[in-house]
Amino acid sequence: MCSHEPPCPAADAPDRDAAHVVVRGWNVGFALLCNGIYFFEDTGELLPDGALVAPNRLAFATGAVS
């Protein structure tokens, strides 16, 4: 899906959240990353295979996530 050089991390990579944002939908609380991940403002994720990643509420509460 990614055409960047170097390519963005794959959806199953540990640093998958570092992928470029393709679509911003912050008015409804999400961003679509170029690796196919929907990243939600509460830090939860929907992976391309349909798997859900629970929000990291600790990082969100401490401001570690921007």
C-alpha positions in Angstrom: 0.0 0.0 0.0 2.9 2.4 0.8 4.8 4.1 -2.0 7.1 6.1 0.3 10.9 5.7 0.2 11.9 4.2 2.6 8.6 2.3 2.9 6.5 2.8 6.0 6.4 0.0 8.5 4.1 -2.9 7.8 0.8 -3.3 9.7 2.3 -6.2 11.7 5.6 -4.3 12.6 6.3 -3.1 16.1 6.6 0.5 14.9 3.5 0.3 12.7 2.2 3.6 14.1 5.1 5.5 12.4 3.4 5.1 9.0 2.3 8.2 7.1 -1.2 9.5 7.5 -3.3 9.1 4.3 -6.6 10.4 5.5 -7.3 12.5 8.6 -10.7 12.1 10.2 -10.1 13.7 13.5 -13.5 15.3 13.5 -14.8 11.7 13.9 -11.7 10.5 15.8 -9.5 8.5 13.5 -6.6 8.6 10.9 -6.0 6.1 8.2 -2.3 5.2 7.9 -0.7 4.2 4.6 -0.1 0.6 5.9 -3.9 0.2 6.2 -4.3 0.8 9.9 -7.1 2.9 11.3 -5.6 4.8 14.2 -8.1 6.2 16.7 -7.7 9.3 18.8 -7.9 7.1 22.0 -4.8 5.2 20.7 -6.9 2.1 19.7 -6.3 0.6 16.3 -8.1 -1.4 13.7 -5.6 -3.5 11.7 -6.1 -4.4 8.0 -7.0 -8.0 8.9 -9.8 -6.8 11.1 -8.0 -7.3 14.4 -8.4 -4.7 17.1 -5.7 -3.3 19.3 -7.0 -1.9 22.6 -6.2 1.7 23.4 -3.1 2.4 25.4 -4.8 4.5 28.0 -1.7 5.0 30.0 0.2 6.6 27.1 -2.9 8.7 26.3 -3.4 9.9 29.9 0.2 10.9 30.3 0.4 12.8 27.1 2.9 10.4 25.6 0.8 10.2 22.4 0.3 13.3 20.3 
